[in-house]
Amino acid sequence: MVKLYGQKRSISAALAIGRAAGVPHLVFLTDEGRAPDPVGVCQHLPAGSIIICRDYDHPDRVGFAEKLRAVTRTLSQFLLVAGDPGLARAVDADGLHLPQYMLENPPALTAFGLVSAACHDHASLVRAAQLGLDFALVSPVFETASHVGEPALGVHRFARLVKNASIPVVALGGIHAGNAAKLKPFQLMGVAAIGAFIPNV
């Protein structure tokens, strides 16, 4: 009963962030350094969440992606593999996530049901829309523990960047329960996070 209570509480905490931001989707990006138990994070996110398998330097990235594929399928979540279409196909992922640099010369995308891209500026947002991608992760909105000391967009610059975007936008970077409501006016597709979704039970 204690474990079940903890799981429900963590799911409620993740949903609270989504509700505060007024978004329908939650996106978790794997990061072995900050979230060493990504399967545990997935288990504390609701069905329909999108999991992006990053960890490009993982010593067993194939096995890592296979493990994520198994848990996301069980939990009715979507799995995207970042930067490796071959691996995405090999583990039967739901789609592919493109780092920004791959937007200039993207791989064939027709094999993937869901494709996203990391976008840090207006030009990349335009390019992602031209390619017909499903959504763009725009970051960093707030200062983030993943890139300590690097400047964040801030709410006002983020607003200008996404105002006329012709592609659904997911906000990423330093989002948590205390600042998620600042994103509600932008009618985003979702919010993405690492630390904010790690269960604290």
NUBAFI-308889 format. One line per 4 residues: number of its first residue (from 0); their letters; for each residue y, x, z of N, C-alpha, C. Coordinates in Angstrom, 2 decimals, always signed. Example, Ala and Ser with C-alpha at 12.3 -4.5 7.8 and 13.67 -1.06 7.14 Angstrom:
// residues 2
0	as	-5.69,+13.19,+7.80,-4.50,+12.30,+7.80,-3.30,+13.20,+7.80 ~ -2.25,+12.85,+7.08,-1.06,+13.67,+7.14,+0.03,+12.90,+7.87
//
This chain:
// residues 201
0	mvkl	-1.20,+0.83,+0.00,+0.00,+0.00,+0.00,+1.26,+0.87,+0.00 ~ +1.23,+2.00,+0.69,+2.41,+2.87,+0.72,+2.73,+3.39,-0.67 ~ +1.69,+3.81,-1.42,+1.90,+4.33,-2.75,+2.48,+3.24,-3.67 ~ +1.93,+2.05,-3.59,+2.40,+0.95,-4.42,+3.85,+0.63,-4.10
4	ygqk	+4.20,+0.61,-2.81,+5.58,+0.32,-2.41,+6.53,+1.38,-2.97 ~ +6.10,+2.63,-2.87,+6.92,+3.72,-3.38,+7.13,+3.61,-4.88 ~ +6.08,+3.25,-5.60,+6.19,+3.12,-7.05,+7.15,+2.00,-7.41 ~ +7.03,+0.87,-6.76,+7.93,-0.24,-7.04,+9.37,+0.14,-6.72
8	rsis	+9.57,+0.86,-5.63,+10.92,+1.25,-5.25,+11.53,+2.18,-6.30 ~ +10.71,+3.12,-6.82,+11.22,+4.06,-7.81,+11.53,+3.36,-9.12 ~ +10.67,+2.43,-9.54,+10.94,+1.68,-10.75,+12.22,+0.89,-10.59 ~ +12.41,+0.29,-9.42,+13.63,-0.46,-9.16,+14.86,+0.45,-9.24
12	aala	+14.73,+1.68,-8.75,+15.85,+2.62,-8.79,+16.19,+2.98,-10.23 ~ +15.17,+3.21,-11.07,+15.42,+3.52,-12.47,+16.04,+2.33,-13.18 ~ +15.52,+1.14,-12.91,+16.08,-0.06,-13.53,+17.52,-0.29,-13.09 ~ +17.82,+0.07,-11.86,+19.19,-0.12,-11.36,+20.18,+0.72,-12.16
16	igra	+19.77,+1.90,-12.57,+20.63,+2.75,-13.39,+20.87,+2.08,-14.74 ~ +19.79,+1.55,-15.31,+19.91,+0.85,-16.58,+20.79,-0.38,-16.49 ~ +20.63,-1.14,-15.42,+21.45,-2.34,-15.24,+22.92,-1.98,-15.04 ~ +23.18,-0.92,-14.28,+24.56,-0.50,-14.04,+25.24,-0.10,-15.34
20	agvp	+24.47,+0.54,-16.22,+25.03,+0.97,-17.51,+25.00,-0.14,-18.54 ~ +24.30,-1.24,-18.24,+24.23,-2.36,-19.15,+23.41,-2.07,-20.40 ~ +22.32,-1.30,-20.23,+21.51,-0.90,-21.39,+20.10,-1.46,-21.30 ~ +19.45,-1.67,-22.45,+18.09,-2.19,-22.44,+17.01,-1.14,-22.34
24	hlvf	+17.35,+0.14,-22.58,+16.30,+1.16,-22.66,+16.61,+2.37,-21.76 ~ +15.53,+2.91,-21.18,+15.60,+4.15,-20.41,+14.83,+5.23,-21.17 ~ +15.40,+6.42,-21.21,+14.79,+7.54,-21.94,+14.65,+8.73,-20.99 ~ +13.43,+9.23,-20.87,+13.16,+10.39,-20.02,+12.83,+11.58,-20.90
28	ltde	+13.51,+12.70,-20.66,+13.24,+13.94,-21.38,+12.50,+14.89,-20.46 ~ +11.38,+15.40,-20.92,+10.60,+16.29,-20.08,+11.32,+17.63,-19.92 ~ +11.13,+18.22,-18.76,+11.72,+19.52,-18.43,+10.87,+20.11,-17.33 ~ +10.00,+21.06,-17.70,+9.04,+21.59,-16.75,+9.72,+22.20,-15.53
32	grap	+10.89,+22.79,-15.71,+11.58,+23.41,-14.60,+12.12,+22.41,-13.61 ~ +12.70,+21.32,-14.10,+13.33,+20.33,-13.23,+12.40,+19.19,-12.85 ~ +11.44,+18.89,-13.72,+10.52,+17.78,-13.46,+9.10,+18.27,-13.72 ~ +8.52,+19.02,-12.77,+7.21,+19.62,-12.99,+6.05,+18.62,-13.06
36	dpvg	+6.31,+17.36,-12.69,+5.27,+16.34,-12.78,+5.74,+15.21,-13.70 ~ +5.79,+15.45,-15.00,+6.29,+14.42,-15.92,+5.43,+13.17,-15.95 ~ +4.13,+13.34,-15.75,+3.26,+12.16,-15.70,+3.67,+11.26,-14.54 ~ +3.97,+11.87,-13.39,+4.42,+11.10,-12.25,+5.72,+10.37,-12.53
40	vcqh	+6.63,+11.01,-13.29,+7.88,+10.34,-13.64,+7.59,+9.14,-14.54 ~ +6.73,+9.33,-15.53,+6.37,+8.22,-16.41,+5.82,+7.04,-15.62 ~ +5.01,+7.34,-14.63,+4.40,+6.28,-13.83,+5.42,+5.52,-12.99 ~ +6.60,+6.07,-12.86,+7.66,+5.41,-12.09,+8.77,+4.87,-12.99
44	lpag	+8.47,+4.77,-14.29,+9.39,+4.16,-15.23,+8.76,+2.89,-15.80 ~ +9.57,+1.91,-16.17,+9.01,+0.63,-16.62,+8.41,+0.71,-18.02 ~ +7.60,-0.25,-18.35,+7.08,-0.40,-19.71,+8.26,-0.49,-20.67 ~ +8.06,+0.09,-21.85,+9.13,+0.09,-22.85,+10.04,+1.30,-22.77
48	siii	+9.91,+2.12,-21.73,+10.70,+3.34,-21.64,+10.29,+4.30,-22.75 ~ +11.21,+5.17,-23.12,+10.96,+6.16,-24.17,+10.86,+7.53,-23.52 ~ +9.76,+8.22,-23.78,+9.53,+9.55,-23.23,+9.63,+10.57,-24.35 ~ +10.49,+11.57,-24.18,+10.64,+12.62,-25.19,+10.01,+13.91,-24.67
52	crdy	+8.96,+14.34,-25.35,+8.25,+15.57,-24.99,+9.02,+16.76,-25.54 ~ +9.72,+17.45,-24.66,+10.43,+18.67,-25.06,+9.57,+19.87,-24.64 ~ +10.03,+20.67,-23.68,+9.27,+21.83,-23.20,+8.72,+22.65,-24.36 ~ +9.62,+23.12,-25.21,+9.22,+23.83,-26.42,+8.38,+25.07,-26.13
56	dhpd	+8.59,+25.69,-24.98,+7.89,+26.94,-24.66,+6.71,+26.73,-23.72 ~ +6.25,+25.51,-23.58,+5.11,+25.23,-22.71,+3.90,+26.03,-23.19 ~ +3.17,+26.70,-22.28,+2.03,+27.52,-22.71,+0.91,+26.72,-23.36 ~ +0.83,+25.43,-23.08,-0.16,+24.56,-23.73,+0.54,+23.28,-24.15
60	rvgf	+1.41,+23.42,-25.13,+2.21,+22.26,-25.51,+1.35,+21.15,-26.12 ~ +0.29,+21.52,-26.81,-0.60,+20.51,-27.37,-1.24,+19.68,-26.26 ~ -1.81,+20.38,-25.27,-2.43,+19.69,-24.15,-1.42,+18.88,-23.36 ~ -0.23,+19.42,-23.22,+0.86,+18.74,-22.52,+1.21,+17.43,-23.23
64	aekl	+1.36,+17.50,-24.56,+1.69,+16.31,-25.34,+0.55,+15.30,-25.31 ~ -0.68,+15.77,-25.34,-1.83,+14.86,-25.28,-1.86,+14.11,-23.95 ~ -1.55,+14.81,-22.87,-1.51,+14.16,-21.56,-0.43,+13.09,-21.51 ~ +0.73,+13.41,-22.07,+1.82,+12.43,-22.12,+1.45,+11.24,-23.00
68	ravt	+0.76,+11.52,-24.12,+0.34,+10.43,-25.00,-0.58,+9.46,-24.27 ~ -1.50,+10.01,-23.49,-2.45,+9.17,-22.76,-1.75,+8.28,-21.74 ~ -0.84,+8.87,-20.98,-0.20,+8.08,-19.91,+0.79,+7.08,-20.49 ~ +1.53,+7.47,-21.53,+2.49,+6.53,-22.11,+1.80,+5.36,-22.78
72	rtls	+0.66,+5.62,-23.38,-0.10,+4.51,-23.99,-0.56,+3.54,-22.92 ~ -1.06,+4.08,-21.81,-1.53,+3.23,-20.71,-0.39,+2.40,-20.13 ~ +0.79,+2.98,-20.06,+1.94,+2.32,-19.43,+2.81,+1.54,-20.42 ~ +2.36,+1.42,-21.67,+3.12,+0.70,-22.71,+4.52,+1.29,-22.88
76	qfll	+4.57,+2.62,-22.91,+5.81,+3.35,-23.16,+5.73,+4.03,-24.52 ~ +6.87,+4.47,-25.03,+6.93,+5.14,-26.32,+7.03,+6.65,-26.13 ~ +6.27,+7.40,-26.91,+6.32,+8.86,-26.84,+6.88,+9.43,-28.13 ~ +7.92,+10.25,-27.99,+8.46,+11.03,-29.09,+8.22,+12.50,-28.79
80	vagd	+7.86,+13.26,-29.81,+7.71,+14.71,-29.67,+8.94,+15.37,-30.29 ~ +9.53,+16.29,-29.58,+10.76,+16.94,-30.04,+10.45,+18.15,-30.92 ~ +11.06,+18.17,-32.10,+11.11,+19.36,-32.92,+9.84,+19.80,-33.60 ~ +8.77,+19.01,-33.55,+7.50,+19.44,-34.12,+6.77,+18.26,-34.74
84	pgla	+7.03,+17.97,-36.03,+6.37,+16.83,-36.65,+4.85,+16.95,-36.70 ~ +4.35,+18.18,-36.84,+2.91,+18.38,-36.86,+2.26,+17.97,-35.55 ~ +2.88,+18.37,-34.45,+2.36,+18.00,-33.14,+2.48,+16.50,-32.91 ~ +3.58,+15.93,-33.36,+3.77,+14.49,-33.20,+2.65,+13.72,-33.91
88	ravd	+2.31,+14.17,-35.11,+1.21,+13.51,-35.84,-0.13,+13.77,-35.16 ~ -0.33,+15.00,-34.67,-1.61,+15.37,-34.09,-1.94,+14.55,-32.85 ~ -0.95,+14.21,-32.05,-1.22,+13.46,-30.82,-0.96,+11.96,-31.00 ~ -0.68,+11.55,-32.25,-0.42,+10.14,-32.55,+0.76,+9.62,-31.74
92	adgl	+1.83,+10.42,-31.70,+3.04,+9.99,-30.99,+3.66,+8.82,-31.73 ~ +4.52,+8.09,-31.03,+5.22,+6.97,-31.65,+6.34,+7.43,-32.57 ~ +6.75,+8.69,-32.40,+7.82,+9.16,-33.25,+8.20,+10.59,-33.00 ~ +9.34,+10.97,-33.56,+9.81,+12.35,-33.56,+11.26,+12.39,-33.09
96	hlpq	+11.58,+13.41,-32.29,+12.96,+13.65,-31.87,+13.44,+14.94,-32.50 ~ +14.59,+14.89,-33.15,+15.14,+16.05,-33.83,+16.23,+16.72,-33.02 ~ +16.08,+18.00,-32.69,+17.24,+18.74,-32.18,+18.33,+18.73,-33.23 ~ +19.57,+18.91,-32.83,+20.68,+18.75,-33.76,+20.55,+19.66,-34.98
100	ymle	+20.07,+20.88,-34.79,+20.01,+21.81,-35.92,+19.07,+21.31,-37.03 ~ +18.10,+20.46,-36.69,+17.15,+19.97,-37.69,+17.73,+18.87,-38.57 ~ +18.92,+18.38,-38.22,+19.53,+17.32,-39.02,+19.93,+17.81,-40.41 ~ +20.26,+19.09,-40.53,+20.70,+19.61,-41.82,+19.57,+19.70,-42.83
104	nppa	+18.38,+19.99,-42.35,+17.22,+20.10,-43.25,+16.01,+19.45,-42.58 ~ +16.03,+18.13,-42.47,+15.00,+17.43,-41.69,+13.65,+17.43,-42.39 ~ +12.58,+17.33,-41.62,+11.25,+17.18,-42.22,+11.10,+15.77,-42.79 ~ +10.00,+15.53,-43.47,+9.72,+14.18,-43.96,+9.59,+13.25,-42.75
108	ltaf	+10.30,+12.14,-42.81,+10.36,+11.26,-41.65,+9.62,+9.94,-41.83 ~ +9.12,+9.69,-43.03,+8.53,+8.39,-43.31,+7.26,+8.12,-42.52 ~ +6.62,+9.17,-42.02,+5.37,+8.99,-41.27,+5.59,+8.52,-39.84 ~ +6.87,+8.48,-39.41,+7.15,+8.19,-38.01,+7.84,+6.84,-37.85
112	glvs	+7.34,+6.07,-36.91,+7.90,+4.75,-36.68,+9.22,+4.77,-35.94 ~ +9.49,+5.86,-35.23,+10.70,+5.95,-34.41,+11.20,+7.39,-34.48 ~ +12.45,+7.56,-34.87,+13.01,+8.90,-34.99,+14.40,+8.92,-34.34 ~ +14.61,+9.91,-33.49,+15.90,+10.08,-32.82,+16.41,+11.49,-33.07
116	aach	+17.65,+11.73,-32.68,+18.22,+13.06,-32.83,+19.20,+13.34,-31.72 ~ +19.32,+14.60,-31.37,+20.35,+15.04,-30.42,+21.64,+15.24,-31.19 ~ +22.73,+14.65,-30.71,+24.02,+14.75,-31.38,+25.08,+15.15,-30.35 ~ +25.85,+16.17,-30.70,+26.88,+16.66,-29.78,+28.28,+16.57,-30.37
120	dhas	+28.38,+16.05,-31.59,+29.69,+15.95,-32.23,+29.67,+14.84,-33.28 ~ +30.84,+14.58,-33.85,+30.96,+13.49,-34.82,+30.14,+13.75,-36.07 ~ +30.15,+14.98,-36.57,+29.44,+15.29,-37.80,+27.95,+15.02,-37.67 ~ +27.37,+15.36,-36.53,+25.94,+15.13,-36.35,+25.62,+13.64,-36.23
124	lvra	+26.53,+12.86,-35.62,+26.34,+11.41,-35.56,+26.36,+10.80,-36.96 ~ +27.28,+11.26,-37.79,+27.35,+10.77,-39.16,+26.07,+11.12,-39.92 ~ +25.61,+12.34,-39.75,+24.39,+12.79,-40.43,+23.17,+11.99,-39.97 ~ +23.06,+11.75,-38.68,+21.93,+10.97,-38.16,+21.93,+9.57,-38.75
128	aqlg	+23.10,+8.98,-38.89,+23.21,+7.65,-39.49,+22.83,+7.69,-40.96 ~ +23.26,+8.73,-41.68,+22.93,+8.86,-43.09,+21.42,+8.95,-43.30 ~ +20.74,+9.58,-42.37,+19.29,+9.72,-42.47,+18.54,+8.46,-42.05 ~ +19.28,+7.48,-41.53,+18.65,+6.23,-41.12,+17.85,+6.34,-39.85
132	ldfa	+18.25,+7.25,-38.95,+17.51,+7.43,-37.71,+17.70,+6.21,-36.80 ~ +16.80,+6.08,-35.85,+16.79,+4.89,-34.99,+17.83,+4.96,-33.88 ~ +18.07,+6.15,-33.35,+19.12,+6.30,-32.35,+19.49,+7.77,-32.17 ~ +20.66,+7.98,-31.58,+21.15,+9.32,-31.32,+21.35,+9.51,-29.83
136	lvsp	+20.90,+10.65,-29.32,+21.18,+11.03,-27.94,+22.47,+11.84,-27.94 ~ +23.52,+11.29,-27.39,+24.82,+11.95,-27.37,+25.02,+12.58,-25.99 ~ +25.31,+13.86,-25.97,+25.42,+14.58,-24.70,+26.31,+15.81,-24.86 ~ +26.67,+16.39,-23.68,+26.47,+15.87,-22.31,+27.66,+15.00,-21.89
140	vfet	+27.35,+13.82,-21.40,+28.41,+12.91,-21.00,+29.09,+13.41,-19.73 ~ +28.29,+13.69,-18.71,+28.79,+14.22,-17.45,+28.21,+15.62,-17.24 ~ +28.77,+16.34,-16.29,+28.22,+17.66,-15.97,+26.76,+17.51,-15.57 ~ +25.93,+18.38,-16.08,+24.50,+18.24,-15.88,+23.87,+19.49,-15.27
144	ashv	+22.84,+19.27,-14.46,+22.12,+20.38,-13.84,+21.34,+21.19,-14.86 ~ +21.11,+20.62,-16.05,+20.37,+21.35,-17.08,+21.21,+22.46,-17.71 ~ +22.53,+22.28,-17.70,+23.44,+23.27,-18.29,+24.62,+23.48,-17.34 ~ +24.34,+24.10,-16.22,+25.34,+24.29,-15.18,+26.51,+25.12,-15.71
148	gepa	+27.71,+24.62,-15.47,+28.91,+25.33,-15.86,+29.41,+25.04,-17.26 ~ +28.59,+24.39,-18.09,+29.04,+24.07,-19.44,+29.88,+22.80,-19.40 ~ +30.92,+22.74,-20.22,+31.81,+21.57,-20.20,+31.11,+20.31,-20.67 ~ +31.41,+19.21,-20.01,+30.87,+17.91,-20.41,+31.92,+17.17,-21.23
152	lgvh	+31.47,+16.15,-21.96,+32.39,+15.35,-22.75,+33.36,+14.59,-21.86 ~ +32.83,+14.01,-20.78,+33.64,+13.12,-19.97,+33.69,+11.75,-20.62 ~ +34.08,+10.75,-19.86,+34.04,+9.38,-20.34,+34.97,+9.17,-21.53 ~ +36.17,+9.73,-21.50,+37.15,+9.46,-22.55,+36.75,+10.11,-23.88
156	rfar	+36.31,+11.34,-23.85,+35.86,+11.99,-25.09,+34.60,+11.33,-25.61 ~ +33.71,+10.94,-24.70,+32.49,+10.24,-25.11,+32.87,+8.94,-25.81 ~ +33.82,+8.22,-25.24,+34.26,+6.95,-25.83,+34.78,+7.15,-27.25 ~ +35.59,+8.17,-27.45,+36.13,+8.44,-28.79,+35.02,+8.82,-29.76
160	lvkn	+34.05,+9.56,-29.28,+32.97,+10.04,-30.13,+32.09,+8.91,-30.63 ~ +31.77,+7.97,-29.75,+30.81,+6.92,-30.12,+31.47,+5.63,-30.60 ~ +32.80,+5.56,-30.55,+33.50,+4.32,-30.84,+33.11,+3.71,-32.18 ~ +33.06,+4.51,-33.21,+32.76,+4.01,-34.55,+31.40,+4.48,-35.06
164	asip	+30.52,+4.84,-34.15,+29.19,+5.32,-34.55,+28.44,+4.19,-35.25 ~ +27.81,+4.52,-36.37,+27.03,+3.52,-37.11,+25.53,+3.70,-36.86 ~ +25.21,+4.16,-35.67,+23.83,+4.35,-35.25,+23.78,+4.03,-33.76 ~ +22.71,+3.40,-33.28,+22.61,+3.14,-31.84,+22.69,+4.44,-31.04
168	vval	+23.34,+4.37,-29.90,+23.60,+5.57,-29.09,+22.93,+5.46,-27.73 ~ +22.32,+6.56,-27.32,+21.79,+6.73,-25.97,+22.58,+7.85,-25.32 ~ +23.14,+7.59,-24.16,+23.93,+8.59,-23.45,+23.03,+9.50,-22.62 ~ +23.33,+10.78,-22.61,+22.54,+11.76,-21.89,+23.47,+12.75,-21.20
172	ggih	+23.08,+13.17,-20.01,+23.81,+14.24,-19.35,+24.45,+13.83,-18.04 ~ +23.81,+14.18,-16.93,+24.41,+13.97,-15.62,+24.53,+12.52,-15.20 ~ +23.75,+11.63,-15.81,+23.85,+10.21,-15.48,+23.00,+9.91,-14.24 ~ +23.58,+9.15,-13.32,+22.87,+8.74,-12.11,+23.44,+7.42,-11.63
176	agna	+22.90,+6.93,-10.53,+23.29,+5.60,-10.03,+24.78,+5.52,-9.72 ~ +25.39,+6.65,-9.37,+26.79,+6.63,-8.99,+27.78,+6.58,-10.14 ~ +27.35,+6.95,-11.35,+28.30,+6.96,-12.46,+27.85,+6.13,-13.66 ~ +26.65,+5.56,-13.59,+26.12,+4.82,-14.74,+27.01,+3.66,-15.15
180	aklk	+27.66,+3.00,-14.19,+28.50,+1.85,-14.51,+29.68,+2.21,-15.41 ~ +30.08,+3.49,-15.41,+31.18,+3.92,-16.27,+30.82,+3.80,-17.75 ~ +29.52,+3.69,-18.04,+29.07,+3.63,-19.43,+28.93,+2.20,-19.94 ~ +29.03,+1.23,-19.06,+28.78,-0.16,-19.45,+29.69,-0.66,-20.56
184	pfql	+30.96,-0.28,-20.60,+31.83,-0.80,-21.66,+31.42,-0.40,-23.07 ~ +30.55,+0.59,-23.22,+30.25,+1.12,-24.54,+29.09,+0.44,-25.24 ~ +28.43,-0.50,-24.57,+27.33,-1.27,-25.16,+26.31,-0.35,-25.82 ~ +25.79,+0.58,-25.05,+24.84,+1.57,-25.54,+23.44,+0.99,-25.67
188	mgva	+22.63,+1.67,-26.46,+21.21,+1.30,-26.56,+20.46,+1.69,-25.29 ~ +20.86,+2.81,-24.69,+20.13,+3.27,-23.52,+20.82,+4.42,-22.83 ~ +20.24,+4.82,-21.72,+20.65,+6.03,-21.02,+19.44,+6.93,-20.87 ~ +19.68,+8.21,-20.97,+18.62,+9.21,-20.86,+18.91,+10.12,-19.67
192	aiga	+17.85,+10.59,-19.06,+18.02,+11.44,-17.89,+16.76,+12.24,-17.63 ~ +16.92,+13.22,-16.76,+15.78,+13.96,-16.23,+15.76,+13.72,-14.71 ~ +16.70,+14.35,-14.02,+16.70,+14.30,-12.57,+16.83,+12.90,-11.99 ~ +17.61,+12.04,-12.64,+17.83,+10.70,-12.10,+16.58,+9.85,-12.07
196	fipn	+15.57,+10.22,-12.88,+14.35,+9.43,-12.95,+13.20,+10.04,-12.15 ~ +13.43,+11.20,-11.54,+12.37,+11.79,-10.71,+12.23,+10.97,-9.45 ~ +11.03,+10.45,-9.16,+10.86,+9.59,-7.98,+11.12,+10.35,-6.68 ~ +11.83,+9.72,-5.78,+12.15,+10.31,-4.49,+11.53,+9.43,-3.41
200	v	+10.22,+9.56,-3.28,+9.48,+8.69,-2.35,+8.61,+9.53,-1.44
//
